[in-house]
Amino acid sequence: MHFMPAPGESASGFLIHLSRSFSAELAPLLSALLSDPQAVASAVYSPMLAGPISDLVGASVRELLPMFAAPHSKANYLRIGEFVLRYGQINQSTRRVAPETFADDIGAGRRPYHRLSWSIAALRIDPDTSHRLIDTCDRCGRRLRWMNTFDVSQCGECTRRLWLCKGDSAAPDAYDVFVGELFNSTINVRKAARNQLPRRIRAWIEGDILDLIEVIGAVICLANQGVELPPNRSEGIEIVLAGESAIRRCLRRPLGQAMCSKDRLAPALASSKVFARLRRAPSRLVSEYLMSLVI
């Protein structure tokens, strides 16, 4: 027996595929893995499963490892293929899928399968096709969950064939386009995306680039509304792509606006809010970079 994961397939999706294979040889491992409602969702974090799965399905461990998010040498970071992200930047709390990508699979005569990249929280589109990702069934309105999944291309509640779902028809915004290109499977597309960034940050890992956009988006909201949530990521990426001078102006904008206030305490308050947000950046690299621009 020889089962191979599809290119870019997630471990969670592959386990669901195996569970439908009617193989008695797979029963012991799969029953253990699937008995815990959270086990399928968390499988992507467990590259040690590659060994036992290899013994059962005939594929080599090397062929199976790309299905997993592997621990990185940098604490609290994971490697997904060629990408490095923080744990918190990967989301398996819901089962996100791209209906149009499933439709493409079927049209090409292959089984619809779940891509590991769909677990990257920042992605709102498939990075290779630009098809929208969804996590809610358009028929029953329920969230798509791993715990009741019997087929990754169907809703676990109402069995809706997800490739028939009507997705969001809105065109991807600047943030979606950039992040999609950052995680594209083609190296030249990724290089072109990075070459748009300020020179000092072009070699950063993907997780730090996402955090930078997030922090700048929060500062934009501080300037516009006095609160930092939710971060304005669309404007954030536009500021980043405009260069370091634009980033510097963005970071100083709340203080400049406060200087026009009749409240004498407003400048100090605005400054403290900005500095507090920069210090709270998940990555020290991001925090120090932004602090160097605002001081």
C-alpha positions as CSV (number, residue, x, y, z in Angstrom):
1,M,0.0,0.0,0.0
2,H,1.4,3.4,-1.0
3,F,-0.3,6.7,-0.1
4,M,1.4,9.9,-1.1
5,P,0.3,13.4,0.1
6,A,-0.5,15.9,-2.6
7,P,1.8,18.8,-3.2
8,G,1.4,21.2,-0.2
9,E,-1.1,19.0,1.6
10,S,-1.5,19.4,5.3
11,A,-1.0,16.6,7.8
12,S,-4.6,17.2,9.1
13,G,-6.1,16.8,5.6
14,F,-3.9,13.8,4.8
15,L,-5.1,12.0,7.9
16,I,-8.7,12.6,6.9
17,H,-7.9,11.2,3.5
18,L,-6.4,8.1,5.1
19,S,-9.4,7.6,7.4
20,R,-11.5,7.2,4.3
21,S,-9.2,4.6,2.6
22,F,-10.9,1.5,4.1
23,S,-7.6,0.0,5.1
24,A,-7.5,-2.3,8.1
25,E,-3.8,-1.8,8.3
26,L,-4.3,1.9,9.0
27,A,-7.0,1.4,11.7
28,P,-4.8,1.2,14.8
29,L,-3.0,4.4,14.2
30,L,-5.9,6.3,12.8
31,S,-8.3,5.3,15.6
32,A,-5.7,6.6,18.1
33,L,-5.2,9.9,16.2
34,L,-8.9,10.5,15.5
35,S,-10.3,9.6,18.9
36,D,-9.4,13.0,20.3
37,P,-11.5,15.7,18.7
38,Q,-8.6,18.1,18.6
39,A,-6.0,15.5,17.3
40,V,-6.6,16.1,13.7
41,A,-6.3,19.9,14.0
42,S,-3.1,19.6,16.0
43,A,-1.5,17.0,13.7
44,V,0.2,19.7,11.7
45,Y,2.3,20.6,14.8
46,S,3.5,17.0,15.2
47,P,6.2,16.1,12.7
48,M,7.0,13.1,14.9
49,L,3.9,11.5,13.3
50,A,5.7,11.2,10.0
51,G,7.5,8.0,11.2
52,P,4.5,6.0,12.2
53,I,2.6,7.2,9.2
54,S,5.5,6.2,6.9
55,D,5.5,2.7,8.3
56,L,1.8,2.3,7.4
57,V,1.4,4.0,4.0
58,G,4.7,3.2,2.3
59,A,5.8,6.8,1.8
60,S,9.2,7.9,3.2
61,V,9.5,10.2,6.2
62,R,11.1,12.7,3.9
63,E,8.1,12.7,1.6
64,L,5.8,13.2,4.6
65,L,7.6,15.9,6.6
66,P,6.4,18.8,4.3
67,M,2.9,18.2,5.6
68,F,3.9,19.5,9.1
69,A,4.9,22.7,10.8
70,A,8.3,21.9,12.2
71,P,10.0,23.5,15.3
72,H,12.4,26.3,14.3
73,S,15.7,27.1,16.0
74,K,14.2,30.5,17.0
75,A,12.1,30.0,20.1
76,N,8.3,30.1,19.6
77,Y,8.7,29.9,15.9
78,L,7.7,27.2,13.4
79,R,8.9,26.4,9.9
80,I,6.2,25.6,7.3
81,G,8.0,24.6,4.2
82,E,10.3,27.5,3.3
83,F,8.5,29.9,5.6
84,V,9.1,30.8,9.3
85,L,6.3,32.0,11.5
86,R,5.4,32.4,15.1
87,Y,3.1,29.8,16.7
88,G,0.4,32.4,17.0
89,Q,0.5,33.1,13.3
90,I,-0.8,29.6,12.5
91,N,-4.5,29.0,13.0
92,Q,-6.1,25.5,13.1
93,S,-9.0,26.5,15.3
94,T,-11.2,26.4,12.2
95,R,-10.8,24.5,8.9
96,R,-10.2,27.1,6.3
97,V,-10.6,26.2,2.7
98,A,-10.7,27.7,-0.8
99,P,-13.8,26.5,-2.6
100,E,-12.6,27.6,-6.0
101,T,-9.3,25.7,-5.5
102,F,-11.3,22.6,-4.6
103,A,-13.2,23.2,-7.9
104,D,-9.9,23.4,-9.7
105,D,-8.8,20.1,-8.2
106,I,-11.9,18.4,-9.4
107,G,-11.7,20.0,-12.8
108,A,-8.1,18.6,-13.1
109,G,-9.2,15.1,-12.1
110,R,-7.5,15.0,-8.7
111,R,-9.0,14.7,-5.2
112,P,-9.7,18.0,-3.4
113,Y,-7.2,18.4,-0.6
114,H,-6.4,20.8,2.2
115,R,-3.3,22.9,1.8
116,L,-1.0,23.5,4.8
117,S,-0.7,27.2,3.7
118,W,-4.4,27.6,4.4
119,S,-3.5,27.4,8.1
120,I,-1.4,30.6,8.0
121,A,-3.7,33.1,9.7
122,A,-2.6,36.1,7.7
123,L,-3.6,34.6,4.4
124,R,-7.1,35.4,3.3
125,I,-6.6,34.0,-0.2
126,D,-4.9,30.9,-1.6
127,P,-1.3,32.1,-2.2
128,D,-1.0,30.4,-5.6
129,T,-4.5,30.9,-7.1
130,S,-5.7,34.0,-5.2
131,H,-9.0,32.2,-4.5
132,R,-10.7,33.4,-1.3
133,L,-10.4,31.3,1.9
134,I,-13.6,30.7,3.9
135,D,-14.2,29.0,7.3
136,T,-18.0,29.1,7.3
137,C,-20.4,27.0,5.3
138,D,-22.6,29.2,3.0
139,R,-25.6,26.8,3.4
140,C,-25.9,26.1,7.1
141,G,-23.8,29.0,8.4
142,R,-21.8,26.8,10.7
143,R,-18.0,27.2,11.2
144,L,-15.9,24.5,9.5
145,R,-14.2,22.5,12.2
146,W,-11.7,19.7,12.1
147,M,-13.4,17.8,14.9
148,N,-16.3,16.7,12.7
149,T,-14.6,16.5,9.3
150,F,-15.0,13.3,7.3
151,D,-14.1,14.9,4.0
152,V,-12.1,18.1,3.7
153,S,-14.1,19.2,0.7
154,Q,-17.4,19.0,2.6
155,C,-19.1,20.7,5.5
156,G,-19.0,18.5,8.6
157,E,-22.5,19.7,9.7
158,C,-24.7,19.7,6.5
159,T,-22.4,17.8,4.0
160,R,-22.4,20.9,1.7
161,R,-20.0,20.3,-1.1
162,L,-17.7,23.2,-0.4
163,W,-16.4,23.6,-4.0
164,L,-20.0,24.8,-4.8
165,C,-19.8,27.6,-2.1
166,K,-20.2,31.1,-3.2
167,G,-17.2,33.0,-1.9
168,D,-16.6,36.7,-1.4
169,S,-16.5,38.3,-4.8
170,A,-14.5,41.3,-3.6
171,A,-11.1,41.8,-5.2
172,P,-8.2,41.1,-2.9
173,D,-6.9,44.3,-1.2
174,A,-3.2,45.4,-1.1
175,Y,-2.6,43.4,2.1
176,D,-4.1,40.2,0.6
177,V,-2.1,40.6,-2.6
178,F,1.2,41.2,-0.8
179,V,0.8,38.4,1.7
180,G,-0.3,36.0,-1.0
181,E,2.8,36.8,-3.0
182,L,5.0,36.5,0.1
183,F,3.8,32.9,0.6
184,N,3.5,31.9,-3.1
185,S,5.1,28.6,-4.0
186,T,7.1,30.2,-6.8
187,I,10.4,31.6,-5.6
188,N,10.4,34.4,-8.2
189,V,7.0,35.7,-7.0
190,R,8.3,35.7,-3.4
191,K,11.4,37.5,-4.4
192,A,9.5,40.2,-6.3
193,A,7.3,40.7,-3.2
194,R,10.3,41.1,-0.9
195,N,12.0,43.5,-3.3
196,Q,9.2,45.9,-2.8
197,L,10.1,46.2,0.9
198,P,12.6,48.6,2.4
199,R,16.1,47.2,2.0
200,R,16.7,46.7,5.7
201,I,13.8,44.3,6.1
202,R,13.9,42.3,2.8
203,A,15.7,39.3,4.4
204,W,13.4,39.1,7.5
205,I,11.5,35.9,8.1
206,E,7.9,36.0,7.1
207,G,6.6,36.1,10.7
208,D,8.5,39.3,11.4
209,I,7.3,41.0,8.2
210,L,3.7,40.2,9.2
211,D,4.3,41.5,12.7
212,L,5.7,44.7,11.3
213,I,2.6,45.3,9.1
214,E,0.4,44.5,12.1
215,V,2.2,47.1,14.4
216,I,2.1,49.8,11.8
217,G,-1.6,49.1,11.2
218,A,-2.2,49.5,14.9
219,V,-0.4,52.9,15.0
220,I,-2.5,54.0,12.0
221,C,-5.6,53.2,14.1
222,L,-4.2,55.1,17.0
223,A,-3.8,58.2,14.8
224,N,-7.2,57.9,13.3
225,Q,-9.4,56.7,16.2
226,G,-7.3,56.8,19.3
227,V,-7.4,53.0,19.7
228,E,-5.1,50.4,18.1
229,L,-7.6,47.6,17.4
230,P,-8.4,46.3,14.9
231,P,-5.1,47.0,13.1
232,N,-5.5,48.6,9.7
233,R,-3.4,46.0,7.8
234,S,-4.4,47.3,4.3
235,E,-3.0,50.8,5.0
236,G,-0.2,49.2,7.0
237,I,1.2,47.4,4.0
238,E,0.8,50.4,1.8
239,I,2.9,52.4,4.3
240,V,5.6,49.7,4.5
241,L,5.8,49.5,0.7
242,A,6.2,53.2,0.5
243,G,9.5,53.0,2.3
244,E,11.2,54.0,5.5
245,S,10.3,57.7,5.2
246,A,6.6,56.8,5.0
247,I,7.0,54.4,8.0
248,R,8.7,57.2,10.0
249,R,5.9,59.7,9.2
250,C,3.3,57.2,10.2
251,L,4.9,56.5,13.5
252,R,5.1,60.2,14.3
253,R,1.6,61.1,13.1
254,P,-0.2,60.5,16.4
255,L,2.2,62.9,18.1
256,G,1.8,65.5,15.4
257,Q,-1.9,65.4,15.7
258,A,-1.7,65.6,19.5
259,M,0.4,68.8,19.2
260,C,-2.6,70.5,17.7
261,S,-4.8,69.6,20.6
262,K,-5.7,72.2,23.3
263,D,-5.0,69.5,25.9
264,R,-1.4,70.1,27.1
265,L,-1.2,66.4,28.1
266,A,-2.2,65.1,24.7
267,P,1.3,65.0,23.2
268,A,2.7,63.0,26.1
269,L,-0.2,60.6,26.0
270,A,0.0,60.1,22.3
271,S,3.8,59.5,22.5
272,S,3.4,57.0,25.4
273,K,0.7,55.0,23.4
274,V,2.9,54.7,20.3
275,F,6.0,53.7,22.3
276,A,4.0,51.2,24.3
277,R,2.7,49.6,21.1
278,L,6.2,49.4,19.6
279,R,7.6,47.8,22.7
280,R,4.8,45.2,22.6
281,A,5.7,44.0,19.2
282,P,6.0,40.1,19.3
283,S,9.4,40.3,17.8
284,R,12.3,42.2,19.3
285,L,13.7,42.8,15.8
286,V,10.4,44.5,14.8
287,S,10.3,46.6,18.0
288,E,14.0,47.8,17.7
289,Y,13.6,48.6,14.0
290,L,10.5,50.7,14.5
291,M,12.0,52.4,17.6
292,S,15.0,53.4,15.4
293,L,12.7,55.2,13.0
294,V,10.6,57.1,15.5
295,I,13.3,58.4,17.8
